[in-house]
Amino acid sequence: GAALDRASFKAYLPIVDTALSRVRAMKQDANAGAYYKVSGELCAFAEEYQKSHDLLEEAVKLFNTETPDKVEGLIKACEELIVFCKANIASKKPNSTQSGGYAEPAEK
């Protein structure tokens, strides 16, 4: 199939930012963490890897306030996407030894 049009996701970022400001005013618990996770995923689709990374880190922090068996899958998904974001951040730095483009997550 056709490649994912990552640039088109950038149009949604202002909506994400508006919602983030509202979620930040709410109780910061695993429910807020779920929103940070979804926002981080959308930011990754929009190639906003640093923002995605930061939101996913916040999500993990909030998920860790919950009973582990309820959030272990959510934490794992965040951690995998954090690795993806870090690889893409590193590949876009000047003087990077990696080639440009996307670093796809490793197959398991």
N, CA, C and O atoms as a MOPAC input file, in Angstrom:
PM7 MOZYME 1SCF
protein

 N      0.80800 1    -1.18700 1     0.00000 1
 C      0.00000 1     0.00000 1     0.00000 1
 C      0.84400 1     1.23900 1     0.00000 1
 O      2.07300 1     1.18800 1     0.03300 1
 N      0.17000 1     2.33100 1    -0.03700 1
 C      0.83300 1     3.63800 1    -0.04700 1
 C      1.42500 1     3.94200 1     1.32100 1
 O      0.94800 1     3.45200 1     2.34400 1
 N      2.46200 1     4.75000 1     1.32000 1
 C      3.10100 1     5.17300 1     2.56700 1
 C      2.14000 1     6.04800 1     3.36400 1
 O      1.29400 1     6.74000 1     2.79900 1
 N      2.28300 1     6.00400 1     4.65400 1
 C      1.45800 1     6.81400 1     5.54300 1
 C      1.77600 1     8.29600 1     5.33400 1
 O      2.94200 1     8.69000 1     5.34800 1
 N      0.75100 1     9.10700 1     5.14200 1
 C      0.92300 1    10.54700 1     4.95100 1
 C      1.05200 1    11.20000 1     6.32400 1
 O      0.09200 1    11.75100 1     6.86200 1
 N      2.26800 1    11.12500 1     6.88000 1
 C      2.50800 1    11.62700 1     8.23100 1
 C      2.27900 1    13.13700 1     8.33500 1
 O      1.83900 1    13.62100 1     9.37800 1
 N      2.56700 1    13.87500 1     7.28400 1
 C      2.41500 1    15.33000 1     7.32300 1
 C      0.96000 1    15.73800 1     7.54700 1
 O      0.70000 1    16.77600 1     8.15600 1
 N      0.01700 1    14.94500 1     7.06900 1
 C     -1.39200 1    15.30300 1     7.23500 1
 C     -1.81600 1    15.30400 1     8.70300 1
 O     -2.78500 1    15.97100 1     9.06500 1
 N     -1.10700 1    14.56900 1     9.54000 1
 C     -1.44300 1    14.52600 1    10.96700 1
 C     -1.10700 1    15.83800 1    11.67400 1
 O     -1.64800 1    16.12200 1    12.74300 1
 N     -0.22500 1    16.63300 1    11.09000 1
 C      0.15100 1    17.91300 1    11.70700 1
 C     -1.05700 1    18.83600 1    11.86000 1
 O     -1.09000 1    19.66700 1    12.76800 1
 N     -2.03700 1    18.69600 1    10.99000 1
 C     -3.23500 1    19.53900 1    11.06000 1
 C     -4.01400 1    19.31300 1    12.35600 1
 O     -4.77100 1    20.18600 1    12.78100 1
 N     -3.83700 1    18.16500 1    12.97800 1
 C     -4.57100 1    17.85700 1    14.20600 1
 C     -3.86200 1    18.34400 1    15.46600 1
 O     -4.45600 1    18.32500 1    16.54300 1
 N     -2.62500 1    18.77200 1    15.36000 1
 C     -1.85200 1    19.14600 1    16.54600 1
 C     -2.44400 1    20.31700 1    17.32800 1
 O     -2.37800 1    20.28900 1    18.55700 1
 N     -3.01500 1    21.34100 1    16.70100 1
 C     -3.63900 1    22.40400 1    17.50300 1
 C     -4.79800 1    21.87800 1    18.37000 1
 O     -4.99300 1    22.34200 1    19.49300 1
 N     -5.54800 1    20.92700 1    17.85500 1
 C     -6.64400 1    20.33300 1    18.63300 1
 C     -6.07400 1    19.54600 1    19.80400 1
 O     -6.60300 1    19.60400 1    20.91400 1
 N     -5.01100 1    18.82300 1    19.56000 1
 C     -4.34100 1    18.07000 1    20.62100 1
 C     -3.85700 1    19.03100 1    21.70000 1
 O     -4.02800 1    18.75800 1    22.88900 1
 N     -3.25700 1    20.14700 1    21.30700 1
 C     -2.75300 1    21.11500 1    22.27900 1
 C     -3.88000 1    21.71200 1    23.12700 1
 O     -3.71900 1    21.90400 1    24.33200 1
 N     -5.00500 1    22.00100 1    22.50200 1
 C     -6.14900 1    22.52900 1    23.24000 1
 C     -6.63500 1    21.51100 1    24.26800 1
 O     -6.87600 1    21.85000 1    25.42700 1
 N     -6.77200 1    20.28200 1    23.83700 1
 C     -7.22500 1    19.23700 1    24.75300 1
 C     -6.19100 1    18.98100 1    25.85200 1
 O     -6.56100 1    18.73600 1    27.00000 1
 N     -4.91000 1    19.03500 1    25.51400 1
 C     -3.86200 1    18.84900 1    26.51800 1
 C     -3.95600 1    19.89000 1    27.62300 1
 O     -3.77300 1    19.56600 1    28.79700 1
 N     -4.23600 1    21.12400 1    27.26400 1
 C     -4.33900 1    22.16700 1    28.29100 1
 C     -5.50400 1    21.85800 1    29.23200 1
 O     -5.42700 1    22.13700 1    30.42800 1
 N     -6.56400 1    21.29200 1    28.70100 1
 C     -7.70700 1    20.92400 1    29.55000 1
 C     -7.38800 1    19.71200 1    30.41000 1
 O     -7.75500 1    19.66600 1    31.58400 1
 N     -6.70600 1    18.73300 1    29.83200 1
 C     -6.36300 1    17.52200 1    30.59200 1
 C     -5.35900 1    17.85600 1    31.69000 1
 O     -5.42300 1    17.27500 1    32.77300 1
 N     -4.44500 1    18.76600 1    31.43900 1
 C     -3.46500 1    19.14900 1    32.46100 1
 C     -4.14600 1    19.79400 1    33.67300 1
 O     -3.60000 1    19.76900 1    34.77600 1
 N     -5.33400 1    20.37000 1    33.47200 1
 C     -6.07500 1    20.97400 1    34.57400 1
 C     -6.86300 1    19.93200 1    35.38400 1
 O     -7.38100 1    20.23900 1    36.45800 1
 N     -6.94800 1    18.72900 1    34.87400 1
 C     -7.67800 1    17.65900 1    35.55200 1
 C     -6.77900 1    16.94200 1    36.55000 1
 O     -5.57500 1    17.19000 1    36.61000 1
 N     -7.37500 1    16.05900 1    37.32300 1
 C     -6.60800 1    15.19600 1    38.21600 1
 C     -5.61500 1    14.39800 1    37.37200 1
 O     -5.98800 1    13.79600 1    36.36500 1
 N     -4.35400 1    14.40000 1    37.78900 1
 C     -3.30900 1    13.71100 1    37.03900 1
 C     -3.18100 1    12.27300 1    37.55100 1
 O     -2.45200 1    11.99600 1    38.50400 1
 N     -3.90300 1    11.37900 1    36.89800 1
 C     -3.90600 1     9.96800 1    37.25900 1
 C     -3.81300 1     9.14900 1    35.97800 1
 O     -3.52100 1     9.69100 1    34.91200 1
 N     -4.05600 1     7.86000 1    36.07700 1
 C     -3.94000 1     6.98400 1    34.90800 1
 C     -4.93200 1     7.36200 1    33.81000 1
 O     -4.65300 1     7.13800 1    32.63300 1
 N     -6.07500 1     7.92600 1    34.16800 1
 C     -7.03300 1     8.36700 1    33.14500 1
 C     -6.43700 1     9.50400 1    32.31400 1
 O     -6.57100 1     9.51400 1    31.09000 1
 N     -5.78400 1    10.45600 1    32.97200 1
 C     -5.10200 1    11.51700 1    32.23100 1
 C     -3.95600 1    10.91000 1    31.42000 1
 O     -3.68800 1    11.33300 1    30.29500 1
 N     -3.28500 1     9.91900 1    32.00200 1
 C     -2.20600 1     9.23000 1    31.30000 1
 C     -2.67000 1     8.63100 1    29.98500 1
 O     -1.93200 1     8.63500 1    28.99900 1
 N     -3.88500 1     8.11800 1    29.96900 1
 C     -4.42600 1     7.53600 1    28.73100 1
 C     -4.52500 1     8.59800 1    27.63600 1
 O     -4.27000 1     8.31100 1    26.46600 1
 N     -4.89400 1     9.82000 1    28.01200 1
 C     -4.95400 1    10.87900 1    27.01900 1
 C     -3.55300 1    11.25500 1    26.54200 1
 O     -3.34200 1    11.47300 1    25.34900 1
 N     -2.59400 1    11.33200 1    27.46900 1
 C     -1.22800 1    11.63800 1    27.06500 1
 C     -0.70100 1    10.57300 1    26.10300 1
 O      0.02100 1    10.88700 1    25.15700 1
 N     -1.06000 1     9.33000 1    26.34500 1
 C     -0.63000 1     8.23500 1    25.45800 1
 C     -1.18300 1     8.44300 1    24.04900 1
 O     -0.43600 1     8.38500 1    23.07300 1
 N     -2.47700 1     8.68100 1    23.94400 1
 C     -3.10200 1     8.88600 1    22.63100 1
 C     -2.50800 1    10.11800 1    21.94300 1
 O     -2.25100 1    10.10100 1    20.74000 1
 N     -2.29700 1    11.17000 1    22.70700 1
 C     -1.69800 1    12.39000 1    22.14400 1
 C     -0.28700 1    12.11800 1    21.64900 1
 O      0.11000 1    12.59200 1    20.58400 1
 N      0.46400 1    11.35200 1    22.42700 1
 C      1.81700 1    10.99300 1    22.02000 1
 C      1.82500 1    10.18000 1    20.74000 1
 O      2.68700 1    10.36500 1    19.88100 1
 N      0.86600 1     9.28400 1    20.61800 1
 C      0.76900 1     8.47700 1    19.40000 1
 C      0.48000 1     9.37000 1    18.19700 1
 O      1.09500 1     9.21100 1    17.14200 1
 N     -0.45000 1    10.30400 1    18.35200 1
 C     -0.77900 1    11.18900 1    17.24200 1
 C      0.41700 1    12.07500 1    16.88500 1
 O      0.67500 1    12.32600 1    15.70800 1
 N      1.14100 1    12.54500 1    17.89600 1
 C      2.33200 1    13.36100 1    17.62300 1
 C      3.39000 1    12.55500 1    16.86700 1
 O      4.07700 1    13.09700 1    16.00200 1
 N      3.52400 1    11.27400 1    17.18600 1
 C      4.46900 1    10.43000 1    16.45300 1
 C      4.04700 1    10.30000 1    14.99900 1
 O      4.89200 1    10.34900 1    14.10500 1
 N      2.75200 1    10.13400 1    14.74800 1
 C      2.27800 1    10.07800 1    13.36600 1
 C      2.59100 1    11.38000 1    12.64100 1
 O      2.84600 1    11.36900 1    11.43700 1
 N      2.57400 1    12.50100 1    13.35600 1
 C      2.84500 1    13.81100 1    12.76300 1
 C      4.33500 1    14.13100 1    12.71200 1
 O      4.71800 1    15.24700 1    12.35900 1
 N      5.16800 1    13.16900 1    13.05900 1
 C      6.61900 1    13.32400 1    13.06500 1
 C      7.10900 1    14.34400 1    14.08800 1
 O      8.17700 1    14.93100 1    13.92100 1
 N      6.34200 1    14.54900 1    15.12600 1
 C      6.73700 1    15.42300 1    16.23900 1
 C      7.27800 1    14.50400 1    17.33200 1
 O      6.64000 1    14.29200 1    18.36400 1
 N      8.46400 1    13.96800 1    17.07900 1
 C      8.99100 1    12.89100 1    17.91800 1
 C      9.36800 1    13.33200 1    19.32900 1
 O      9.17000 1    12.56900 1    20.27400 1
 N      9.90200 1    14.52900 1    19.50000 1
 C     10.24900 1    14.97900 1    20.85100 1
 C      8.98300 1    15.18500 1    21.67800 1
 O      8.92000 1    14.78000 1    22.83800 1
 N      7.98900 1    15.81000 1    21.08100 1
 C      6.71600 1    16.02900 1    21.78200 1
 C      6.07200 1    14.68900 1    22.11600 1
 O      5.56600 1    14.49900 1    23.22200 1
 N      6.09100 1    13.76800 1    21.17100 1
 C      5.55200 1    12.43200 1    21.39600 1
 C      6.27400 1    11.76200 1    22.56300 1
 O      5.64000 1    11.22600 1    23.47200 1
 N      7.58800 1    11.79800 1    22.52600 1
 C      8.40800 1    11.20600 1    23.58300 1
 C      8.01200 1    11.76000 1    24.94900 1
 O      7.81000 1    11.00100 1    25.89700 1
 N      7.90500 1    13.07800 1    25.04600 1
 C      7.59900 1    13.71600 1    26.32200 1
 C      6.21000 1    13.33100 1    26.83300 1
 O      6.03100 1    13.07200 1    28.02300 1
 N      5.23500 1    13.29400 1    25.93400 1
 C      3.87700 1    12.90200 1    26.32800 1
 C      3.82400 1    11.43900 1    26.76700 1
 O      3.14200 1    11.10100 1    27.73400 1
 N      4.53200 1    10.59200 1    26.06600 1
 C      4.54900 1     9.17300 1    26.42400 1
 C      5.23800 1     8.94900 1    27.76600 1
 O      4.80800 1     8.10300 1    28.55100 1
 N      6.30800 1     9.70100 1    28.03500 1
 C      6.97700 1     9.61700 1    29.33800 1
 C      6.00800 1    10.02700 1    30.44800 1
 O      5.96400 1     9.39600 1    31.50300 1
 N      5.23500 1    11.08300 1    30.20700 1
 C      4.24100 1    11.53000 1    31.18800 1
 C      3.17100 1    10.46000 1    31.39600 1
 O      2.74200 1    10.21200 1    32.52300 1
 N      2.75100 1     9.83700 1    30.31500 1
 C      1.75500 1     8.76700 1    30.41700 1
 C      2.27400 1     7.62300 1    31.27700 1
 O      1.56000 1     7.12800 1    32.15000 1
 N      3.50300 1     7.20500 1    31.03900 1
 C      4.08700 1     6.10100 1    31.82000 1
 C      4.13600 1     6.47500 1    33.29700 1
 O      3.81200 1     5.66200 1    34.16200 1
 N      4.54300 1     7.70800 1    33.57800 1
 C      4.61000 1     8.17100 1    34.96800 1
 C      3.23600 1     8.05400 1    35.63300 1
 O      3.13300 1     7.59200 1    36.77000 1
 N      2.20100 1     8.46300 1    34.93900 1
 C      0.85100 1     8.40000 1    35.50600 1
 C      0.32600 1     6.96800 1    35.55700 1
 O     -0.36900 1     6.60300 1    36.50400 1
 N      0.64500 1     6.16000 1    34.56300 1
 C      0.22200 1     4.76100 1    34.60600 1
 C      0.84600 1     4.03800 1    35.79600 1
 O      0.24400 1     3.13000 1    36.36700 1
 N      2.04500 1     4.44500 1    36.15800 1
 C      2.72000 1     3.80200 1    37.28900 1
 C      2.06800 1     4.10300 1    38.63200 1
 O      2.46500 1     3.53500 1    39.65000 1
 N      1.07400 1     4.98400 1    38.65300 1
 C      0.32700 1     5.24000 1    39.88800 1
 C     -0.83600 1     4.26300 1    40.03600 1
 O     -1.51800 1     4.25900 1    41.06100 1
 N     -1.06000 1     3.45200 1    39.03300 1
 C     -2.18500 1     2.50900 1    38.99500 1
 C     -1.70000 1     1.10600 1    39.33200 1
 O     -0.50000 1     0.83200 1    39.31300 1
 N     -2.63300 1     0.22900 1    39.63800 1
 C     -2.30800 1    -1.17000 1    39.87300 1
 C     -1.63900 1    -1.74000 1    38.62400 1
 O     -2.18800 1    -1.63300 1    37.52700 1
 N     -0.45100 1    -2.34800 1    38.77900 1
 C      0.33200 1    -2.79000 1    37.61100 1
 C     -0.43500 1    -3.67800 1    36.62600 1
 O     -0.28300 1    -3.51200 1    35.41600 1
 N     -1.24100 1    -4.60100 1    37.10800 1
 C     -1.92300 1    -5.50300 1    36.17800 1
 C     -2.93400 1    -4.77900 1    35.29100 1
 O     -3.31800 1    -5.30300 1    34.24600 1
 N     -3.36800 1    -3.59300 1    35.68800 1
 C     -4.33400 1    -2.83500 1    34.89000 1
 C     -3.67000 1    -2.04000 1    33.76500 1
 O     -4.32000 1    -1.67700 1    32.78500 1
 N     -2.37200 1    -1.77500 1    33.91500 1
 C     -1.72000 1    -0.85200 1    32.97200 1
 C     -0.47100 1    -1.41100 1    32.31000 1
 O      0.17800 1    -0.70400 1    31.54000 1
 N     -0.12000 1    -2.64500 1    32.58500 1
 C      1.14800 1    -3.15900 1    32.05200 1
 C      1.20200 1    -3.11900 1    30.52700 1
 O      2.25300 1    -2.82300 1    29.96000 1
 N      0.09900 1    -3.41000 1    29.86000 1
 C      0.07300 1    -3.34100 1    28.39800 1
 C      0.20700 1    -1.91300 1    27.88500 1
 O      0.86400 1    -1.66700 1    26.87300 1
 N     -0.41800 1    -0.97600 1    28.58900 1
 C     -0.31800 1     0.43000 1    28.20300 1
 C      1.11200 1     0.93300 1    28.36500 1
 O      1.63000 1     1.65100 1    27.51000 1
 N      1.74000 1     0.55000 1    29.46900 1
 C      3.12300 1     0.96200 1    29.71200 1
 C      4.04000 1     0.37300 1    28.64800 1
 O      4.91300 1     1.06600 1    28.12700 1
 N      3.84800 1    -0.89700 1    28.32600 1
 C      4.68900 1    -1.54300 1    27.31100 1
 C      4.54300 1    -0.84100 1    25.95300 1
 O      5.53300 1    -0.60100 1    25.26200 1
 N      3.31100 1    -0.51900 1    25.58700 1
 C      3.08000 1     0.16300 1    24.31200 1
 C      3.76900 1     1.52900 1    24.30100 1
 O      4.37100 1     1.91700 1    23.30000 1
 N      3.67800 1     2.25400 1    25.41600 1
 C      4.35000 1     3.56100 1    25.51300 1
 C      5.86000 1     3.39800 1    25.38900 1
 O      6.51100 1     4.13900 1    24.65200 1
 N      6.41100 1     2.43700 1    26.10400 1
 C      7.85800 1     2.24000 1    26.08800 1
 C      8.36200 1     1.87800 1    24.69600 1
 O      9.43700 1     2.32200 1    24.29500 1
 N      7.60600 1     1.08500 1    23.96300 1
 C      8.00400 1     0.73100 1    22.59500 1
 C      7.99200 1     1.95900 1    21.68600 1
 O      8.89000 1     2.13800 1    20.86300 1
 N      6.97500 1     2.80200 1    21.83900 1
 C      6.90800 1     3.99500 1    21.00600 1
 C      7.96300 1     5.02100 1    21.42700 1
 O      8.45300 1     5.77600 1    20.58700 1
 N      8.31400 1     5.06000 1    22.70300 1
 C      9.39700 1     5.93200 1    23.16400 1
 C     10.70600 1     5.55200 1    22.47500 1
 O     11.46400 1     6.42700 1    22.05800 1
 N     10.97100 1     4.26100 1    22.35400 1
 C     12.18200 1     3.79300 1    21.65500 1
 C     12.16200 1     4.26300 1    20.20100 1
 O     13.17300 1     4.73600 1    19.68200 1
 N     11.01600 1     4.13100 1    19.55200 1
 C     10.84500 1     4.57900 1    18.16700 1
 C     11.12500 1     6.07900 1    18.05400 1
 O     11.82500 1     6.52000 1    17.14300 1
 N     10.57000 1     6.86000 1    18.99000 1
 C     10.77000 1     8.31000 1    18.96500 1
 C     12.23800 1     8.67100 1    19.17200 1
 O     12.78000 1     9.52400 1    18.46900 1
 N     12.87700 1     8.02000 1    20.13800 1
 C     14.29700 1     8.29900 1    20.39600 1
 C     15.14200 1     8.02300 1    19.16200 1
 O     16.05600 1     8.78700 1    18.85300 1
 N     14.84600 1     6.94100 1    18.45500 1
 C     15.60400 1     6.60800 1    17.24600 1
 C     15.40700 1     7.67400 1    16.17700 1
 O     16.35600 1     8.04500 1    15.48700 1
 N     14.18800 1     8.16400 1    16.03900 1
 C     13.92700 1     9.19800 1    15.03900 1
 C     14.51300 1    10.53400 1    15.44200 1
 O     14.97800 1    11.28200 1    14.58200 1
 N     14.50500 1    10.85300 1    16.72400 1
 C     15.13200 1    12.08400 1    17.19900 1
 C     16.63000 1    12.03000 1    16.90700 1
 O     17.20800 1    12.99800 1    16.41300 1
 N     17.24900 1    10.90000 1    17.21400 1
 C     18.68800 1    10.74000 1    16.98800 1
 C     19.03000 1    10.82700 1    15.49800 1
 O     20.06500 1    11.38500 1    15.13200 1
 N     18.17300 1    10.28000 1    14.64600 1
 C     18.46700 1    10.27800 1    13.20700 1
 C     18.34100 1    11.66200 1    12.58700 1
 O     18.86300 1    11.89400 1    11.49600 1
 N     17.67000 1    12.57100 1    13.24800 1
 C     17.47900 1    13.91700 1    12.71000 1
 C     18.47300 1    14.92800 1    13.26800 1
 O     18.47900 1    16.08400 1    12.84500 1
 N     19.31300 1    14.50800 1    14.21300 1
 C     20.31000 1    15.42900 1    14.77700 1
 C     21.44900 1    15.63000 1    13.78500 1
 O     21.84000 1    14.69900 1    13.08000 1
 N     21.98000 1    16.85500 1    13.73500 1
 C     23.16300 1    17.08800 1    12.89300 1
 C     24.31700 1    16.21300 1    13.37600 1
 O     24.41300 1    15.89600 1    14.56100 1
 N     25.17600 1    15.83200 1    12.46600 1
 C     26.33700 1    14.99600 1    12.77100 1
 C     25.95100 1    13.59800 1    13.21900 1
 O     26.76600 1    12.88800 1    13.80900 1
 N     24.72400 1    13.19700 1    12.94800 1
 C     24.29200 1    11.85100 1    13.30900 1
 C     24.97800 1    10.85200 1    12.38800 1
 O     25.20400 1    11.13300 1    11.21100 1
 N     25.30500 1     9.69500 1    12.92600 1
 C     25.91800 1     8.65100 1    12.11300 1
 C     24.85700 1     7.84700 1    11.37400 1
 O     25.17600 1     7.02500 1    10.51500 1
 N     23.58500 1     8.09000 1    11.71600 1
 C     22.50000 1     7.36600 1    11.05400 1
 C     22.06000 1     8.13500 1     9.82000 1
 O     22.22200 1     9.35300 1     9.73600 1
 N     21.50600 1     7.41100 1     8.87600 1
 C     20.98200 1     8.07100 1     7.69400 1
 C     19.63600 1     8.69700 1     8.02700 1
 O     19.01900 1     8.34400 1     9.03100 1
 N     19.18300 1     9.61400 1     7.19900 1
 C     17.89700 1    10.26700 1     7.42700 1
 C     16.74500 1     9.30100 1     7.26000 1
 O     16.94800 1     8.11500 1     6.99700 1
 N     15.53700 1     9.80900 1     7.41200 1
 C     14.35400 1     8.97100 1     7.26900 1
 C     13.88300 1     8.44500 1     8.60900 1
 O     14.18400 1     9.01200 1     9.65900 1
 N     13.15600 1     7.37300 1     8.55700 1
 C     12.54000 1     6.82500 1     9.75100 1
 C     13.26900 1     5.60900 1    10.22700 1
 O     13.72000 1     4.78500 1     9.43100 1
 N     13.38600 1     5.49300 1    11.52200 1
 C     13.89900 1     4.26100 1    12.13000 1
 C     12.67600 1     3.46900 1    12.56000 1
 O     12.00400 1     3.83000 1    13.52600 1
 N     12.39700 1     2.42400 1    11.86400 1
 C     11.22700 1     1.61100 1    12.20100 1
 C     11.52900 1     0.74100 1    13.41000 1
 O     12.66200 1     0.29500 1    13.59200 1
 N     10.51500 1     0.49900 1    14.23800 1
 C     10.75500 1    -0.37700 1    15.40500 1
 C     11.22600 1    -1.75500 1    14.96000 1
 O     10.81600 1    -2.25700 1    13.91300 1
 N     12.07400 1    -2.34500 1    15.75100 1
 C     12.58900 1    -3.67900 1    15.42500 1
 C     11.49000 1    -4.72400 1    15.55700 1
 O     10.62500 1    -4.62700 1    16.42800 1
 N     11.53500 1    -5.70200 1    14.69900 1
 C     10.60000 1    -6.82600 1    14.79600 1
 C     10.96500 1    -7.66700 1    16.01700 1
 O     12.13700 1    -7.81500 1    16.36300 1
 N      9.95000 1    -8.20300 1    16.64800 1
 C     10.20600 1    -9.04000 1    17.82800 1
 C     10.07100 1   -10.48500 1    17.49400 1
 O     10.25100 1   -11.33900 1    18.36200 1

